[in-house]
Amino acid sequence: MNASSFPRYIVGLGSLTVLILVYLFQKEWFYSGFYETGAASDKVADFDAWKFFLSKYTRFLINDTMALGILWALFQEKKYMNFAFAVFLVEALVMMPFYVIGVIWYWDALRWFLSHLHRLVVNPFFMMLLIPAFYYQKNLSDQ
């Protein structure tokens, strides 16, 4: 390991550590607003929409920022980071509002769909899909 790659490892391991901690402590750190009975759960009687909104966006921002850190540690190429950031923006500005609005006002009608959308948006799923895509792209361009 040379000196120039040392920050890469720090950023990558730090980002991975934060992602693991967020996953392990999600129930303690973030408000869900639901009874803990699984994907078909019901909202708690005193559901707080504002608290739900802030909690989901905070978790989303942490997760995807850490995923961006992992992508940077793995690839360190501007074109990959620009694309990943574009995915991040689409999630933040399009998918996340749809999810939050759906949960707050249309939960009963869209419960099944929204529980799956949660896995795509709040968790860093899309960002993690970029790792094999970028690896494949990098291998194609190296040939």
VORO-202025 format. One line per field, with one value per residue: residue number from 0; chain; x, y, z of N, C-alpha, C in turn. Coordinates in nm, 4 decimals, always signed. Each point is the difference from the previous one (the first is absolute). Example, Ala and Ser with C-alpha at 12.3 -4.5 7.8 and 13.67 -1.06 7.14 Angstrom:
! residues 2
titi	c(0;1)
vexlum	c(A;A)
n_px	c(+1.3190;-0.0350)
n_py	c(-0.5690;+0.1050)
n_pz	c(+0.7800;-0.0720)
ca_px	c(-0.0890;+0.0820)
ca_py	c(+0.1190;+0.1190)
ca_pz	c(+0.0000;+0.0060)
c_px	c(+0.0900;-0.0770)
c_py	c(+0.1200;+0.1090)
c_pz	c(+0.0000;+0.0730)
! end
This chain:
! residues 143
titi	c(0;1;2;3;4;5;6;7;8;9;10;11;12;13;14;15;16;17;18;19;20;21;22;23;24;25;26;27;28;29;30;31;32;33;34;35;36;37;38;39;40;41;42;43;44;45;46;47;48;49;50;51;52;53;54;55;56;57;58;59;60;61;62;63;64;65;66;67;68;69;70;71;72;73;74;75;76;77;78;79;80;81;82;83;84;85;86;87;88;89;90;91;92;93;94;95;96;97;98;99;100;101;102;103;104;105;106;107;108;109;110;111;112;113;114;115;116;117;118;119;120;121;122;123;124;125;126;127;128;129;130;131;132;133;134;135;136;137;138;139;140;141;142)
vexlum	c(A;A;A;A;A;A;A;A;A;A;A;A;A;A;A;A;A;A;A;A;A;A;A;A;A;A;A;A;A;A;A;A;A;A;A;A;A;A;A;A;A;A;A;A;A;A;A;A;A;A;A;A;A;A;A;A;A;A;A;A;A;A;A;A;A;A;A;A;A;A;A;A;A;A;A;A;A;A;A;A;A;A;A;A;A;A;A;A;A;A;A;A;A;A;A;A;A;A;A;A;A;A;A;A;A;A;A;A;A;A;A;A;A;A;A;A;A;A;A;A;A;A;A;A;A;A;A;A;A;A;A;A;A;A;A;A;A;A;A;A;A;A;A)
n_px	c(+0.0845;-0.0198;+0.0700;-0.0027;+0.0096;+0.0770;-0.0222;+0.0265;+0.0934;+0.0436;-0.0177;+0.0530;+0.0950;+0.0245;-0.0175;+0.0716;+0.0844;-0.0136;+0.0077;+0.0968;+0.0534;-0.0249;+0.0422;+0.1048;+0.0096;-0.0537;-0.0350;+0.1230;+0.0572;-0.0887;-0.0870;-0.0765;-0.0622;+0.0568;-0.1013;+0.0856;-0.0866;+0.0938;+0.0087;-0.0859;+0.0932;-0.0539;-0.0449;+0.0871;-0.0734;+0.1165;-0.0215;+0.1294;-0.0729;+0.0154;-0.0157;-0.1022;-0.0423;+0.0263;-0.0580;-0.0949;-0.0125;+0.0063;-0.0764;-0.0830;+0.0129;-0.0104;-0.0989;-0.0590;+0.0222;-0.0290;-0.1076;-0.0177;+0.0225;-0.0792;-0.0893;+0.0204;-0.0070;-0.1022;-0.0522;-0.0241;-0.1062;+0.0260;+0.0132;+0.0583;+0.0735;+0.0164;+0.0146;+0.0803;+0.0556;-0.0056;+0.0398;+0.0923;+0.0179;-0.0047;+0.0748;+0.0816;-0.0035;+0.0045;+0.0835;+0.0862;-0.0266;+0.0072;+0.1086;+0.0539;-0.0377;+0.0442;+0.1039;+0.0200;-0.0325;+0.0757;+0.0418;-0.1255;-0.0047;+0.1166;-0.0481;-0.0426;-0.0421;-0.0493;-0.0384;-0.0252;-0.0684;-0.0383;-0.0006;-0.0616;-0.0783;-0.0550;+0.0023;+0.1308;-0.1158;-0.0513;+0.0504;-0.0430;-0.1074;+0.0436;+0.0307;-0.0856;-0.0890;+0.0538;+0.0039;-0.1191;-0.0468;+0.0614;-0.0448;-0.1151;+0.0154;+0.0395;-0.0935)
n_py	c(-0.1171;+0.0840;+0.1089;+0.0001;-0.1297;+0.0507;+0.1238;-0.0661;-0.0661;+0.1148;+0.0629;-0.0993;-0.0219;+0.1295;+0.0091;-0.1089;+0.0475;+0.1204;-0.0579;-0.0724;+0.1078;+0.0658;-0.1073;-0.0159;+0.1327;-0.0446;-0.0981;+0.0117;+0.0147;-0.0768;+0.0956;-0.1058;+0.0214;-0.1208;-0.0800;-0.0597;-0.0119;+0.0636;-0.0456;-0.0815;+0.0727;+0.0415;+0.1196;+0.0575;-0.0047;+0.0331;-0.0530;+0.0307;+0.0626;+0.1089;-0.0694;-0.0586;+0.1154;+0.0642;-0.0988;-0.0107;+0.1328;+0.0058;-0.1064;+0.0487;+0.1220;-0.0551;-0.0827;+0.0916;+0.0857;-0.0942;-0.0264;+0.1319;+0.0003;-0.1051;+0.0581;+0.1109;-0.0700;-0.0546;+0.1113;+0.0999;-0.0163;+0.1182;-0.0715;-0.0876;+0.0915;+0.0583;-0.1196;-0.0412;+0.1195;-0.0225;-0.1239;+0.0488;+0.0919;-0.0947;-0.0749;+0.1024;+0.0340;-0.1276;-0.0987;+0.0703;+0.1110;-0.0770;-0.0544;+0.1139;+0.0605;-0.1061;-0.0017;+0.1286;+0.0062;-0.0938;-0.0112;+0.0164;+0.0888;+0.0508;-0.0574;-0.0927;+0.0874;+0.0747;-0.1169;-0.0297;+0.1094;-0.0221;-0.1269;+0.0524;+0.0803;-0.0421;-0.1246;-0.0147;-0.0542;+0.1119;+0.0620;-0.0986;+0.0211;+0.1200;-0.0660;-0.1011;+0.0987;+0.0726;-0.1083;-0.0340;+0.1224;-0.0012;-0.1251;+0.0481;+0.1076;-0.0913;-0.0568)
n_pz	c(+0.0000;-0.1000;+0.0209;-0.1331;+0.0247;+0.0971;-0.0502;-0.1100;+0.0658;+0.0477;-0.1157;-0.0671;+0.0885;+0.0043;-0.1301;-0.0177;+0.0887;-0.0550;-0.1191;+0.0500;+0.0552;-0.1116;-0.0629;+0.0775;-0.0067;-0.1127;+0.0803;+0.0460;-0.1165;-0.0629;-0.0177;+0.0254;+0.1153;+0.0116;+0.0217;+0.0761;-0.1008;-0.0660;-0.1271;+0.0585;+0.0598;+0.1123;-0.0352;+0.0808;+0.1085;+0.0529;-0.1203;-0.0021;-0.0920;+0.0748;+0.1105;-0.0623;-0.0538;+0.1129;+0.0618;-0.0904;-0.0093;+0.1319;+0.0161;-0.0903;+0.0532;+0.1193;-0.0306;-0.0730;+0.0980;+0.0877;-0.0735;-0.0095;+0.1310;+0.0064;-0.0804;+0.0696;+0.1135;-0.0627;-0.0490;+0.0777;-0.0719;-0.0536;-0.1114;+0.0786;+0.0594;-0.1176;-0.0558;+0.0972;-0.0103;-0.1309;+0.0237;+0.0809;-0.0929;-0.0923;+0.0784;+0.0247;-0.1285;-0.0391;+0.0238;+0.0702;-0.0701;-0.1056;+0.0518;+0.0389;-0.1108;-0.0654;+0.0802;-0.0097;-0.1283;-0.0566;+0.1256;+0.0368;-0.0986;+0.0399;+0.1064;-0.0815;-0.0899;+0.0966;+0.0491;-0.1262;-0.0239;+0.1243;-0.0366;-0.1042;+0.0696;+0.1113;-0.0418;+0.0090;-0.0357;-0.0506;+0.1041;+0.0741;-0.0747;+0.0298;+0.1089;-0.0188;-0.0138;+0.0972;+0.0738;-0.0475;+0.0179;+0.1161;+0.0144;-0.0453;+0.0737;+0.0885;-0.0739)
ca_px	c(-0.0845;+0.0795;-0.0550;-0.1121;-0.1202;-0.0421;-0.1310;-0.1027;-0.0372;-0.0659;-0.1346;-0.0762;-0.0300;-0.0849;-0.1341;-0.0582;-0.0290;-0.1193;-0.1147;-0.0303;-0.0558;-0.1350;-0.0858;-0.0128;-0.0689;-0.1060;-0.1193;+0.0293;+0.0408;-0.0916;-0.1435;-0.0669;-0.1415;-0.0781;+0.0161;+0.1050;-0.0577;+0.0370;-0.0342;-0.1427;-0.0257;-0.0906;+0.0535;-0.0322;-0.1144;+0.0441;+0.0954;+0.0490;+0.0430;+0.1209;+0.1078;+0.0213;+0.0678;+0.1381;+0.0718;+0.0264;+0.0973;+0.1297;+0.0552;+0.0323;+0.1207;+0.1145;+0.0253;+0.0502;+0.1298;+0.0987;+0.0135;+0.0866;+0.1358;+0.0485;+0.0243;+0.1219;+0.1146;+0.0231;+0.0237;+0.0678;-0.0075;-0.0994;-0.1202;-0.0791;-0.0561;-0.1053;-0.1168;-0.0536;-0.0651;-0.1255;-0.0924;-0.0309;-0.0954;-0.1298;-0.0589;-0.0333;-0.0970;-0.1155;-0.0495;-0.0208;-0.1273;-0.1107;-0.0088;-0.0438;-0.1394;-0.0811;-0.0139;-0.0754;-0.1401;-0.0629;+0.0548;-0.0945;-0.0199;+0.1265;+0.0846;+0.0915;+0.0931;+0.0864;+0.0958;+0.1086;+0.0676;+0.0861;+0.1252;+0.0771;+0.0344;+0.0601;+0.1235;+0.0881;-0.0079;+0.0414;+0.1427;+0.0769;-0.0093;+0.0977;+0.1331;+0.0285;-0.0135;+0.1227;+0.1087;-0.0153;+0.0347;+0.1441;+0.0649;-0.0187;+0.0830;+0.1405;+0.0392)
ca_py	c(+0.1171;+0.1226;+0.1122;+0.0627;-0.0824;-0.0067;+0.0641;-0.0852;-0.1063;+0.0643;+0.0390;-0.1219;-0.0703;+0.0870;-0.0001;-0.1316;-0.0072;+0.0807;-0.0727;-0.1124;+0.0562;+0.0480;-0.1185;-0.0654;+0.0844;+0.0754;+0.0121;+0.0932;+0.1306;+0.0580;-0.0167;-0.0673;+0.0341;-0.1205;-0.1120;-0.0875;-0.1302;-0.0414;+0.0848;+0.0308;+0.0642;+0.1144;+0.1205;+0.0166;+0.0891;+0.1403;+0.0134;+0.1372;+0.0092;+0.0815;-0.0814;-0.1064;+0.0635;+0.0317;-0.1237;-0.0717;+0.0751;-0.0082;-0.1338;-0.0049;+0.0795;-0.0713;-0.1230;+0.0225;+0.0666;-0.1047;-0.0793;+0.0794;-0.0155;-0.1330;+0.0047;+0.0785;-0.0793;-0.1097;+0.0370;+0.1297;+0.0604;+0.1061;-0.0374;-0.0905;+0.0773;+0.0853;-0.0836;-0.0403;+0.1171;+0.0180;-0.0991;+0.0530;+0.1108;-0.0545;-0.0607;+0.1028;+0.0983;-0.0622;-0.1210;+0.0195;+0.0699;-0.0904;-0.0950;+0.0668;+0.0417;-0.1227;-0.0546;+0.0919;+0.0184;-0.1095;-0.1251;-0.1118;-0.0415;-0.0343;-0.0629;-0.1011;+0.0688;+0.0902;-0.0764;-0.0381;+0.1233;+0.0345;-0.0748;+0.0568;+0.1399;+0.0336;-0.0782;+0.0425;-0.1074;+0.0456;+0.0315;-0.1243;-0.0603;+0.0651;-0.0612;-0.0931;+0.0685;+0.0754;-0.0975;-0.0527;+0.1086;+0.0228;-0.1112;+0.0169;+0.1110;-0.0376;-0.0979)
ca_pz	c(+0.0000;-0.0044;+0.0757;-0.0706;+0.0102;+0.1395;+0.0217;-0.0616;+0.0932;+0.1144;-0.0437;-0.0272;+0.1253;+0.0806;-0.0594;+0.0252;+0.1434;+0.0267;-0.0556;+0.0900;+0.1237;-0.0297;-0.0104;+0.1308;+0.0973;-0.0658;+0.0852;+0.1090;-0.0509;-0.0978;+0.0237;-0.1111;+0.0015;-0.0215;+0.0916;-0.0529;-0.0318;-0.1353;-0.1140;+0.0013;+0.1289;+0.0046;+0.0613;+0.1413;+0.0182;+0.0014;-0.1102;-0.0175;-0.1400;-0.0086;+0.0557;-0.0984;-0.1132;+0.0381;+0.0271;-0.1263;-0.0798;+0.0672;-0.0254;-0.1426;-0.0246;+0.0585;-0.0764;-0.1358;+0.0101;+0.0302;-0.1218;-0.0884;+0.0528;-0.0396;-0.1445;-0.0218;+0.0459;-0.0940;-0.1404;-0.0090;-0.1336;-0.0013;-0.0758;+0.0831;+0.1108;-0.0563;-0.0254;+0.1304;+0.0586;-0.0740;+0.0560;+0.1323;-0.0157;-0.0429;+0.1197;+0.0987;-0.0479;-0.0646;+0.0657;+0.1432;+0.0256;-0.0323;+0.1112;+0.1229;-0.0202;-0.0019;+0.1358;+0.0857;-0.0383;-0.0744;+0.0503;-0.0071;-0.1387;-0.0670;+0.1017;-0.0543;-0.0894;+0.0768;+0.0809;-0.0902;-0.0400;+0.1138;-0.0128;-0.1111;+0.0154;+0.1289;+0.0074;-0.1109;-0.0991;-0.1332;+0.0022;+0.0053;-0.1332;-0.0862;+0.0148;-0.1100;-0.1287;-0.0236;-0.0159;-0.1361;-0.0913;+0.0092;-0.0674;-0.1439;-0.0489;+0.0158;-0.1019)
c_px	c(+0.0896;-0.0736;-0.1215;-0.1276;-0.0528;-0.1336;-0.1154;-0.0499;-0.0731;-0.1442;-0.0863;-0.0399;-0.0885;-0.1439;-0.0708;-0.0382;-0.1266;-0.1248;-0.0415;-0.0636;-0.1430;-0.0961;-0.0248;-0.0838;-0.1159;-0.1227;+0.0214;+0.0236;-0.1042;-0.1447;-0.0618;-0.1474;-0.0916;+0.0194;+0.0978;-0.0538;+0.0311;-0.0505;-0.1467;-0.0397;-0.0943;+0.0698;-0.0377;-0.1107;+0.0402;+0.1087;+0.0333;+0.0608;+0.1303;+0.1215;+0.0363;+0.0803;+0.1475;+0.0838;+0.0369;+0.1022;+0.1390;+0.0656;+0.0408;+0.1305;+0.1243;+0.0354;+0.0609;+0.1316;+0.1099;+0.0203;+0.0857;+0.1453;+0.0612;+0.0315;+0.1268;+0.1228;+0.0326;+0.0460;+0.0762;+0.0041;-0.1165;-0.1284;-0.0900;-0.0658;-0.1114;-0.1271;-0.0657;-0.0724;-0.1317;-0.1060;-0.0475;-0.1050;-0.1374;-0.0708;-0.0508;-0.1152;-0.1252;-0.0550;-0.0305;-0.1274;-0.1219;-0.0224;-0.0579;-0.1463;-0.0925;-0.0222;-0.0887;-0.1485;-0.0667;+0.0443;-0.0959;-0.0174;+0.1272;+0.0976;+0.1029;+0.1072;+0.1001;+0.1002;+0.1166;+0.0785;+0.0946;+0.1358;+0.0886;+0.0537;+0.0740;+0.1291;+0.0869;+0.0060;+0.0503;+0.1492;+0.0836;-0.0084;+0.1038;+0.1389;+0.0262;-0.0115;+0.1273;+0.1184;-0.0019;+0.0417;+0.1510;+0.0774;-0.0157;+0.0914;+0.1493;+0.0479;+0.0456)
c_py	c(+0.1241;+0.1140;+0.0619;-0.0831;-0.0081;+0.0704;-0.0799;-0.1045;+0.0560;+0.0364;-0.1239;-0.0745;+0.0829;+0.0009;-0.1322;-0.0151;+0.0784;-0.0696;-0.1150;+0.0512;+0.0507;-0.1180;-0.0623;+0.0808;+0.0794;+0.0188;+0.0990;+0.1427;+0.0693;-0.0349;-0.0700;+0.0360;-0.1190;-0.0981;-0.0966;-0.1411;-0.0445;+0.0957;+0.0403;+0.0705;+0.1182;+0.1186;+0.0016;+0.1042;+0.1473;+0.0250;+0.1470;+0.0119;+0.0779;-0.0785;-0.1141;+0.0544;+0.0263;-0.1262;-0.0733;+0.0733;-0.0032;-0.1342;-0.0144;+0.0735;-0.0679;-0.1211;+0.0285;+0.0776;-0.1023;-0.0914;+0.0737;-0.0092;-0.1330;-0.0025;+0.0785;-0.0806;-0.1112;+0.0466;+0.1307;+0.0582;+0.0967;-0.0419;-0.0933;+0.0760;+0.0928;-0.0802;-0.0414;+0.1167;+0.0304;-0.0988;+0.0465;+0.1115;-0.0478;-0.0651;+0.1073;+0.0891;-0.0592;-0.1155;+0.0194;+0.0798;-0.0879;-0.0990;+0.0665;+0.0431;-0.1219;-0.0566;+0.0899;+0.0023;-0.1202;-0.1378;-0.1177;-0.0517;-0.0535;-0.0754;-0.0960;+0.0657;+0.0850;-0.0751;-0.0480;+0.1217;+0.0468;-0.0683;+0.0562;+0.1394;+0.0280;-0.0775;+0.0363;-0.1031;+0.0436;+0.0295;-0.1277;-0.0778;+0.0595;-0.0644;-0.1024;+0.0655;+0.0773;-0.0931;-0.0579;+0.1051;+0.0241;-0.1109;+0.0084;+0.1086;-0.0324;-0.0965;+0.0644)
c_pz	c(+0.0000;+0.0697;-0.0681;+0.0087;+0.1427;+0.0252;-0.0607;+0.0967;+0.1208;-0.0359;-0.0221;+0.1269;+0.0924;-0.0497;+0.0256;+0.1471;+0.0347;-0.0545;+0.0911;+0.1291;-0.0207;-0.0088;+0.1375;+0.0991;-0.0587;+0.0881;+0.1141;-0.0508;-0.0864;+0.0332;-0.1205;-0.0054;-0.0176;+0.1138;-0.0645;-0.0260;-0.1417;-0.1059;-0.0008;+0.1290;-0.0145;+0.0636;+0.1476;+0.0125;-0.0053;-0.1053;-0.0219;-0.1398;-0.0139;+0.0488;-0.0968;-0.1181;+0.0323;+0.0208;-0.1289;-0.0855;+0.0631;-0.0270;-0.1463;-0.0287;+0.0562;-0.0843;-0.1366;-0.0005;+0.0288;-0.1216;-0.1029;+0.0448;-0.0383;-0.1492;-0.0325;+0.0385;-0.0995;-0.1373;-0.0199;-0.1408;-0.0040;-0.0732;+0.0808;+0.1149;-0.0486;-0.0246;+0.1313;+0.0666;-0.0712;+0.0495;+0.1373;-0.0097;-0.0435;+0.1187;+0.0963;-0.0448;-0.0626;+0.0839;+0.1484;+0.0289;-0.0295;+0.1141;+0.1249;-0.0107;+0.0005;+0.1387;+0.0852;-0.0363;-0.0649;+0.0478;-0.0184;-0.1424;-0.0652;+0.0901;-0.0591;-0.0870;+0.0783;+0.0870;-0.0860;-0.0480;+0.1108;-0.0127;-0.1106;+0.0297;+0.1311;+0.0211;-0.1202;-0.1134;-0.1377;-0.0053;-0.0017;-0.1321;-0.0952;+0.0103;-0.1102;-0.1375;-0.0349;-0.0204;-0.1415;-0.1021;-0.0015;-0.0710;-0.1520;-0.0551;+0.0113;-0.1083;-0.1274)
! end
